[in-house]
Amino acid sequence: MLGKVCLLTGGTRGIGRETARGLATLGATVVVTGRDRARTDETVRSLAAETGNPAITGLVADMSRQAEVVRLAADFRAAHPRLDVLVNNAGAIFETRETSADGIEMTWALNHLAPFRLVHELRDLIVASAPARVVTVASAAHRIARIDFDDLEGARRYGAWTAYGQSKLANILFTVELARQFQGTRVTANAVHPGFVASNFGLEGQRPAWMQMGWQFLRLFARSPEAGAQTSIYLASSPDVEGISGMYFADRKPATTNGAARDLGTARRLWVVSAAQCGLDGAITA
Ligand SMILES: NC(=O)c1ccc[n+]([C@@H]2O[C@H](COP(=O)([O-])OP(=O)(O)OC[C@H]3O[C@@H](n4cnc5c(N)ncnc54)[C@H](OP(=O)(O)O)[C@@H]3O)[C@@H](O)[C@H]2O)c1
């Protein structure tokens, strides 16, 4: 990965931090994003010391805010003339319904609209850097989900796992449509299920004590963040997947999705709706 520039969102903890570590160990130039300046700086310092790779830097943005995603892309462009690998990793589950500063339901804003907008803002740079890769961290939680176009933001009825599953299904549908749009550009787009990982995921937010204990118990059966990062690192770096696009991987192998994640009509419709939500009506819908 020497000479390759990788941008990885949510690099301060969990799977993202281990993905950054893996890519830095392979010699890549790595830019991690975090939402907190101190945590981002600490991540950069630690990873540089641990991997011996000084080419690690950090950018700060609250990805649930569209304006910060746009600024993040501009900050990245100001520092880097190319982007070989974008890993859309930042994500979370929200126990109760919250809205972002833009007034968008948080799960949808952070897990789906942020990577959608980031790719839009960096698209020409990615294409100009081809062969290049976009890797989006989805989840097996997509299997229980559908895209509820009548209530995308859970305004009528909100459930944390329903909203989370929908956002992860959206990650896969986004990948499918992006891969279609990237045909002929030598840019690939793939999605990942990292496995059940004992990261910081699900630990924030208020929930009853019994639920908190149940979650802590389940985490005993989870894999480490390092193990969870392996498929992202593989898709970002391995020659095995050169030219492979529009797929969903788990444990470094192609995996099956549910039928909803293969519906090209839904993928297309989601793209148009997402563009409108980002105020980008008509943009990149070729
Ligand atoms: N853990 C699992 O079992 C599992 C399973 C399937 C899929 N996934 C997916 O894997 C990805 C990584 O999750 P993880 O398990 O590593 O969780 P994590 O340990 O909570 O890490 C999440 C990362 O996203 C960042 N982040 C959260 N909210 C943000 C915001 N508003 N703006 C910018 N960055 C933000 C966090 O930054 P801070 O340091 O500021 O918190 C952190 O770096 C997510 O997309 C998740 O949906 C996880």
The ligand as an SDF file (V2000), in Angstrom:
LIG
                    3D

 48 52  0  0  0  0  0  0  0  0999 V2000
  -19.5160   -3.6750   16.5070 N   0  0  0  0  0  0  0  0  0  0  0  0
  -20.2450   -4.5010   15.7780 C   0  0  0  0  0  0  0  0  0  0  0  0
  -20.6040   -5.6080   16.2180 O   0  0  0  0  0  0  0  0  0  0  0  0
  -20.6210   -4.1220   14.3690 C   0  0  0  0  0  0  0  0  0  0  0  0
  -21.2910   -5.0780   13.5850 C   0  0  0  0  0  0  0  0  0  0  0  0
  -21.6480   -4.7520   12.2740 C   0  0  0  0  0  0  0  0  0  0  0  0
  -21.3430   -3.5060   11.7710 C   0  0  0  0  0  0  0  0  0  0  0  0
  -20.7060   -2.5850   12.5560 N   0  0  0  0  0  0  0  0  0  0  0  0
  -20.4050   -1.2660   11.9640 C   0  0  0  0  0  0  0  0  0  0  0  0
  -19.0150   -1.0370   12.0860 O   0  0  0  0  0  0  0  0  0  0  0  0
  -18.7670    0.3700   12.0390 C   0  0  0  0  0  0  0  0  0  0  0  0
  -17.7900    0.7450   13.1370 C   0  0  0  0  0  0  0  0  0  0  0  0
  -18.4230    0.4890   14.3860 O   0  0  0  0  0  0  0  0  0  0  0  0
  -17.6290    0.0180   15.6840 P   0  0  0  0  0  0  0  0  0  0  0  0
  -18.2270   -1.2590   16.1150 O   0  0  0  0  0  0  0  0  0  0  0  0
  -16.1730    0.1080   15.5020 O   0  0  0  0  0  0  0  0  0  0  0  0
  -18.1580    1.1410   16.7160 O   0  0  0  0  0  0  0  0  0  0  0  0
  -17.3760    2.1520   17.6830 P   0  0  0  0  0  0  0  0  0  0  0  0
  -16.3330    1.4560   18.4520 O   0  0  0  0  0  0  0  0  0  0  0  0
  -18.4660    2.8510   18.4170 O   0  0  0  0  0  0  0  0  0  0  0  0
  -16.6710    3.1720   16.6750 O   0  0  0  0  0  0  0  0  0  0  0  0
  -17.4470    4.0490   15.9010 C   0  0  0  0  0  0  0  0  0  0  0  0
  -16.5740    5.1110   15.2830 C   0  0  0  0  0  0  0  0  0  0  0  0
  -17.4450    6.0520   14.6150 O   0  0  0  0  0  0  0  0  0  0  0  0
  -17.1940    7.3550   15.1530 C   0  0  0  0  0  0  0  0  0  0  0  0
  -18.4140    8.1610   15.2250 N   0  0  0  0  0  0  0  0  0  0  0  0
  -19.5390    7.9220   15.9160 C   0  0  0  0  0  0  0  0  0  0  0  0
  -20.4030    8.9400   15.7540 N   0  0  0  0  0  0  0  0  0  0  0  0
  -19.7900    9.8390   14.9510 C   0  0  0  0  0  0  0  0  0  0  0  0
  -20.1590   11.1070   14.4390 C   0  0  0  0  0  0  0  0  0  0  0  0
  -21.3490   11.6820   14.7260 N   0  0  0  0  0  0  0  0  0  0  0  0
  -19.2970   11.7460   13.6410 N   0  0  0  0  0  0  0  0  0  0  0  0
  -18.0960   11.2130   13.3510 C   0  0  0  0  0  0  0  0  0  0  0  0
  -17.6730   10.0290   13.8150 N   0  0  0  0  0  0  0  0  0  0  0  0
  -18.5330    9.3520   14.6140 C   0  0  0  0  0  0  0  0  0  0  0  0
  -16.6770    7.1070   16.5540 C   0  0  0  0  0  0  0  0  0  0  0  0
  -15.9720    8.2420   17.0060 O   0  0  0  0  0  0  0  0  0  0  0  0
  -15.8160    8.5720   18.5870 P   0  0  0  0  0  0  0  0  0  0  0  0
  -14.4690    8.0900   18.9910 O   0  0  0  0  0  0  0  0  0  0  0  0
  -15.9420   10.0440   18.6310 O   0  0  0  0  0  0  0  0  0  0  0  0
  -16.9360    7.8760   19.3130 O   0  0  0  0  0  0  0  0  0  0  0  0
  -15.7940    5.8970   16.3280 C   0  0  0  0  0  0  0  0  0  0  0  0
  -14.5460    6.2560   15.7680 O   0  0  0  0  0  0  0  0  0  0  0  0
  -20.1330    1.0470   12.1580 C   0  0  0  0  0  0  0  0  0  0  0  0
  -20.5450    1.4780   10.8750 O   0  0  0  0  0  0  0  0  0  0  0  0
  -21.0390   -0.0740   12.6470 C   0  0  0  0  0  0  0  0  0  0  0  0
  -22.3770    0.1080   12.2380 O   0  0  0  0  0  0  0  0  0  0  0  0
  -20.3440   -2.8560   13.8410 C   0  0  0  0  0  0  0  0  0  0  0  0
  1  2  1  0
  2  3  2  0
  2  4  1  0
  4  5  1  0
  4 48  2  0
  5  6  2  0
  6  7  1  0
  7  8  2  0
  8  9  1  0
  8 48  1  0
  9 10  1  0
  9 46  1  0
 10 11  1  0
 11 12  1  0
 11 44  1  0
 12 13  1  0
 13 14  1  0
 14 15  2  0
 14 16  1  0
 14 17  1  0
 17 18  1  0
 18 19  2  0
 18 20  1  0
 18 21  1  0
 21 22  1  0
 22 23  1  0
 23 24  1  0
 23 42  1  0
 24 25  1  0
 25 26  1  0
 25 36  1  0
 26 27  1  0
 26 35  1  0
 27 28  2  0
 28 29  1  0
 29 30  1  0
 29 35  2  0
 30 31  1  0
 30 32  2  0
 32 33  1  0
 33 34  2  0
 34 35  1  0
 36 37  1  0
 36 42  1  0
 37 38  1  0
 38 39  2  0
 38 40  1  0
 38 41  1  0
 42 43  1  0
 44 45  1  0
 44 46  1  0
 46 47  1  0
M  CHG  2   8   1  16  -1
M  END
$$$$
